[in-house]
Amino acid sequence: PGTSVSLSWSVTNTTTLELNGTDVTGLTGTTVMPTVTTTYTLTATNANGSTSEDQRIRVVLPGEPIISEFMADNESGLLDEDGLPSDWIEIRNPTETTADLDGYYLTDNSGLLTKWRFPAVTLAPNAYLLVFASSKDRAVAGSELHANFSLGANGEYLALVKPDGTTIVTDFSPTYPNQLANVSYGFDAVALIEGFFLNPTPGSENAGGFTNFVADTSFSIDRGFYDTPIAVAITSATPGAEIRYTTNGAKPAANSGSIYTGPISISQTTVLRAAAFKANHVPTNVDTHTYIFPAEVIAHPNMRTSVTQHATYGPQMEDALKAVPTISLVFQGDVDRAEKEASVELINFEAGDTQLDAGMERFGNYVTNFSKRGIRLNFRNLYGPGKLTFPVFGGHDYATIPPADKVDSIDLRSGNHDMNQRGAYMSNRFTDDTMLDMGNIAPHGRFVHVYLNGLYWGQYHMRERWSAAMMSEYFGGVKADYESINANNSGNEFLAGTPSDGTGAQWAETQSLVSSATPFSSARSHLDMENVFNFMMLWVSGNSEREFRS
């Protein structure tokens, strides 16, 4: 209390300037000495109206704790003792005197300040304490603490209240700002501001924060197919935000990419990427839109003229490019076996269009080393959503076993696995669809067109990836409950296979039972016999490749 704090500002094109009702026109700063936590509001006015910015200065007493950080949308961050990503609230003692929390309260309701009571716990000087906002209501000293409420990502009241049940120590009033997944919010002790933290630090000192988020960019014309030139306008609702864009596939950054000044003219297949930036704000993610001009795609030198200029097939090419959905992948470098980040646009699907970022890697093709490579898309929180929830298999009749609502990985099969003697593209999908029709779990799939960095790369077989994560979506439980095995053949014999998920212990036990004197009766507890028989009949009749997934 009473410590001097310097406030400074930079304002132009204003006729009057007020700080908490006091005229400060012509000044660029002042010094204040608050004795209690105070919000200072700077209001600038000119002929077009007024605008205001708030700055709250926190004042703490010796031995008085504060809410220093919290996360209201924990999707994949800190786990509680139950192994769940519960929201959390960090309490800090920023003073040199031990803080006694016994009888303090946390609340998310301004009308009920005594909602959840702390047990008899103390905080050493400059120490931290975590309370999970999980609604589990656990308040035992020495154990993990859980409040009896959760936090809303769309903003709500949050406060730390003294034992008298009325004195508010820290509050976010009337509500804290809208929150983003895995991003925390709290107090930046260095910059002396409240803000967002892209790198949450539960239980330790907060890193540098941002005061707010730049509003997402909006494109006036959506991704898709076009026959005539277009002009795309890009906007952000955040005043003063600078928009940067690229058309070469690179990600725009605060100091790279073209500065947007007006609508962008597009007359050929183009990948347009944009992001918005502002000082002391978290920038937007990079939005990516691919605009496809079919006539240009058909005329590209990579296309085979014996088809594109054929009297019968040529006129059908444009409709064929739109007959099945399109996936546009944008990334740096080549399709490598090492996973890298890629923008994934899903275009012309039954549910519409969408875009997300994912991990991309090359898979298969160890024997058939063609330039048209197999591509695997892994949906991870490292890049974007942890699972794909867009209904990519919508509109298909999978009455026996509908596709899962969430997908961890998608394989884009290039078709050269199947080879000409098995009917290019057809063998694998026929086997999958037939297994599903027979009531067996198998990957759902469909055909799609694929573009790599704006260049048409052909038709692919899009397919769920066999994995432990896929099994958990259909059979229940979690990924750790399952093993998945990749195996090949040597002549007419299947090899033992190697685990791609799990330890392989259950698979080894199954093989041991199959090798016994009574394989069928011994292994029945480990093998779905009907599934094995169905698989073998399809494998033999379809002359399928010897690889299998278990």
Helices and strands as residue ranges (DSSP letters): E 5-8, E 16-19, E 22-23, E 29-32, E 38-46, E 49-57, E 66-71, E 87-92, E 99-100, E 105-107, E 116-117, E 122-123, E 128-133, E 145-146, E 158-161, E 168-172, E 184-188, E 193-197, E 212-213, E 218-219, E 224-225, E 230-232, E 234-235, E 242-246, E 258-259, E 264-266, E 270-277, E 281-282, E 287-292, H 294-299, H 305-308, G 314-316, H 317-323, E 326-330, E 340-349, E 352-363, E 374-378, E 409-413, G 420-422, H 426-437, E 445-452, E 455-464, H 468-475, G 479-481, E 484-487, E 489-490, E 493-494, E 498-501, H 505-514, H 519-523, H 529-541, E 548-549
